[in-house]
Amino acid sequence: MPDDTNEPHVVRLFSLEEVLKLIPVSRRTLYNLMDDGEFPKPFYLTPRLFVWKESDILEWQDSLHATRFFERQRRRGRRPKK
C-alpha cells in the first residue's frame, strides 16, 4: 500500500468568473451574499487577484441543500429524520 503522506495536497481555486459559472447568480448578488455572510469570502493570491477554495464552495452548497431540505420538510409539517 503506497504511503500518501508525502504526496502534495492540491487545493483547487476558483476565480470570480468560475464561481459565477457554478453559482447561477449575478455578480452583484454574489457580492451581496458575501456581505450578508451567506457565501464564503475569497482570499487574495495577489493584490489584484482573489480566489475561492473549492472546499469552501462545496461546503456552502452542502449547507444550502440541507437548509432547503429542512425548510421543505417544515412547510409540509414533517419533522426530518435524525
C-alpha positions, -999 to +999 in steps of 0.1 A: +000+000+000+016+033-010+023+060+015+003+091+006+018+113+034+045+126+010+020+135-017+013+172-020-022+182-012-038+200-041-063+227-033-084+238-063-090+275-065-118+293-084-117+328-099-148+351-098-157+341-133-155+304-124-176+309-093-203+327-113-204+297-137-210+274-108-234+296-088-261+310-112-264+345-098-253+379-109-220+394-097-239+419-075-260+391-059-228+372-052-213+403-035-245+408-015-244+372-003-208+377+008-216+409+026-245+392+044-223+363+054-243+339+034-215+330+010-178+324+017-155+353+011-125+349-012-089+354-003-062+373-022-034+355-040-020+388-052-031+424-046-054+422-076-064+385-078-088+369-053-100+333-054-122+309-035-112+274-023-132+246-038-138+232-004-155+264+008-178+264-022-187+227-017-194+233+020-217+262+011-235+241-015-240+213+011-253+237+037-276+253+012-291+219+002-295+209+038-312+242+047-336+239+018-344+203+027-353+212+063-374+242+051-394+220+027-400+194+055-411+222+079-435+237+053-450+202+048-455+198+085-429+170+087-400+166+110-368+154+094-355+120+104-325+121+127 
